[in-house]
Each structure stands twice: as structure tokens, then as C-alpha cells.
Amino acid sequence: MAKRILIIGGGIGGTMTANHLVSKLYPEVSSKKVEVMMLSNSPWHYYKPAFMYVAFNKFFKDELRRPQQSLLRPEIKFVVDEVAEFDFSGSRVNCSSGQSFDYDYLIISTGCVPSPERIEGLKEAGDHFYQYDPARNLAKKLMTIEKGRIFITVNFPKMANVPHQCGIAPIETTLMVDDLLRKRGVRDKVEIVYTYPTVAQLLRNCLFLQKDTCDVLPTVFEQRDIKFQRSFTLDHVDPDKKIAVSEEGKEEDFDILMATPPIRAVDAVINSGVSKAPNNEGWLPTNHETMEVYGLENVFVMGDTVDLPVSKAGGSCHSQSPVIVNNIASLIRLGHLFDTYDGRVVAIAQMGLEDGMPLWYDYESDVQPTPPNKLGGLMRKSFNRGVYWSVARGLV
Amino acid sequence: MNITNNTELPLEQTNSIRELSPAAQAGLEELIDKVEPLLAGRRLNRIVDVMSITADVVDMTDDYMIEKLCKVYEEAIGGIWNAGNLARMAGSEVRNMEEPPSTWGLVKMARDPEVRRGLAFMIMMAKGLGRQTSEPLPEE
């Protein structure tokens, strides 16, 4: 009987891993000794970072999604269903439709869920760009604001040293808002205020989650007349008065509250009981080198669901995926693990509407900020529109 | 007007050129030896031209151009990738057959709904080809 590698989640991590597994294990797959199966709750694959561009009227919905099957090699068995329960002791997952699937190796790549409702008043009065519909709502406001105050907040998970979704996104969007308002000719009537919480992973009272970048940000913001505040940890929002209140006791008014909201793992992961994360966030205890889930046999995790200090973004999945593929291949072929993840994250930041800045870092070294330029911007835009889909297919 | 032009000063009076190590000095002289004939033959101008054209292309490229080029890229790569995958998978399946299927066996294979869907795809391709060639072209 074929050994089954079951991948949960049809995001970028799961998709590139499924394709890479078939490629790596092709002799076993073609001789039916290994089966690769993907379980996803949607027949569509969404390029999630493009939701950020939706907030600036740069992407239509059909431009940022593809049928999931069109991105998978034909050897992969693809099933659309929602995982309701992980039965780790029985090496099985149970789905909401009533179906169950056994596995020999399991890869959990279920992402995270933006949860503004976890801060009082934020869902009612705040906006974000991490999902399609909220991004459309934000776009309507950004395209029509004539004067007032855009207040930007960033909210970290309560678990120590775990970042919010896509570390660079709040800076990217702040600069994009500035460019957009200048294009619209209303920038001089709209104040932009960027804030960062007191605790940002291992840093305190900074403007970013890495020190080198934090040090250059005041200059970047001052050049654009963007106001900035350290130590604003959002506690609650008064939707009627349009006031954001911090844990440090400050009150700030706003016309648009653009927030990076709290996040959590999906329900099935939280309900599995494996996570030790506070605040019911659900991050799985992850071996930072092998990408196994601590305490479980033959179960791996990647992307947003890990409890590692690296960015919750596709640029992390891209470096974690080959490690998991190599480790499963070596388990099947040699009986032991083979590869280690060094914490590498690679991305191209969108620094305003036109410019881009390639960046990379790992467990040992932080991002070294370089001057953003148009060539970097073209690289990012080409990635958004074309190269991303090659990455998903496991070609890059 | 009091404009200081450093290029008119003797080299030893300027602070703008820092001292190089002997190894670096030797490397620089070697590089100058290499570049000298290129400069004399105006061939280095072509490199400057290439840089200039590259800068022009970067400046001329806009979001709309990126969108169209990337669409072509994705469709080309996706098409080749898909065709390659299908050929590889079909080849593997056929190689694993102990004997080639009989005529009746081929008919039985068509009972598989995925095979029928694939055949329908081929027939729809044929329909598209037929549509593109259905209009007779009259002589001028």
C-alpha cells in the first residue's frame, strides 16, 4: 500500500511543497509507493499578498487567484474539504463533510486568520488589507478621503517573540498611502500617523521588529512628512468617538484606522490542543531546524502556523518548504531526517507605489536596508503578476 | 565667482584620491591596461550605450507593460509546465502497463470519467481549431 503524504492547506506553502514532493519523490510516486494528497477548503488559490494592492485599486479579484488544480502537478490528489479535527494518535484527519483521511506523513500549512474582533471596537471601526473584502472596504475609504487623519497600528500576537502577519507590510502600506494621497492631491490635508507597540518580539519601543530597519525609519518618514509614534499598543477602540486607546494610556483620534490586526491559527489547529501559545492563538510548537511539530511523529508544520520568530509570509514558506521535502524524502528513503532550516526569509518589499527593496534575513542576521528604487519596484510587480505562479508550481 | 576646481590641482595637492595598497595599485594598473584599448577603439562606448538603454527601459516600463508581459510569461510557462507534466505522467502510466491495452481495453478506459473529460477537452480543442479555420479566404 502506498505511503500517503497529506498536506493540509492550499496556500503558497502547501502548494509549492506538494509540487516539490512529487518532483523529489518521482520514482516512488510513479511506481505508486507514495501518494501525495492535498486537502484545502477552497478550489481557488489566492495570492494573499495582493490583497494589500486591492486596498490601492491595483488588483481585481480574478487577477490574484487561480484554480488550485491548475497549480498542482497531475500526480497530486486534490480534495476540497475543511479539516474539522486532527486525530494525531490515529494518524488521521476528520473533515467537516464527514470524510476522513489517513496519513503516513502530515504537513500542516493552514496559515493564520486575521482576527480584529480580538480587540474591542477594532472590527467595527478599523480597517485592514489582509483579506479581500476588508481590503476593498479600505480602498473605498482611501480613494475618497479628502482631509483628516489616518492612524496606523500594528498588533503582535501575545506569544513572546512571534511576529504579526508579514513583518514589512505595515511599512509598505504606510508608504503606499502616502504616495496615493500625493497622487490624489490631498496629502497636505491628510495627516498620516504610523505607530508601533512597546513590545515587538525582542525589541522594545521601536518602529519595526528589527533594529537596523528601525534605525532608518525616522529618516524615511520625516522625508515624507509621516508622523510616527513608538509605544502605542492598541488596547481598544471607541467606534462612536473614533478614538484608539493604547495600553500605555494614550488616546488618538482617527478618520481611518488602518490596523495590522491580531491573528490566530485556524480552528482545527487551535482545537487540536497541541499548541501551548497563550491567548488561544494556536501556534504549533515547531522544531526551528527540522520543521517537525514537537511531540508528534511524522508531522511537519510551515508558514504562518509555526511559533518561530520568522515572518509569517510566503518568503518564509519558500525556504521552509525544501527542508520539509528533503526531510520527508530522507525519512522514506533513509529512515532519518536530513535537512535543517536556517530561518531564511526572502522577499521584495513594496516601498511606496513605485519603488521596491529586495530583502533577506535568517536566524543569525537581520535585514540590511538598502535604498528602494524603481528597478526593485519592477521586480516586485513582475513577481506579483507572473513569477509568483511559477513559485507556486515549484519552478522557482 | 570663487569656484575651486580640484581637477586643475596637482594630484599630490588633492585629498580626494585615497592611498591604495600596493596590491590594489597593481590591480588598478592592470585594469587600466585592459580598458585602454577599449577606450582607444571607442568600444567601451557600447557598454555605456547598453547601460543607457537599460536605464531607458527601466524608466519607460510602467504597470500596464508589466501586467501584459507577465500574462504572456505566466501563460507560456504554465502551458509548457502543464504539457510536460501530462506527458511525463502518461508516459509513466504506459510504461507501467504489463501489456498494451486491447482495443476493447481502450474502450473500457473511456468509462473512466477523468478520461472522458480529457477526451472532451481534446474534442473542444479540435472545435476551436475548426472555428479558427472555418472562414474561407477569397482571392484578392
Interface residues (C-beta under 8 A of the other chain):
Chain A: S30 S31 K58 S70 R73 P74 E75 K374 L375 L378 K381 S382 N384 R385 G386 V387 W389 S390 R393 L395
Chain B: V58 D59 T61 D63 I66 E67 L69 C70 K71 Y73 E74 I77 G78 W81 N82 N85 L86 M89 S92 N96
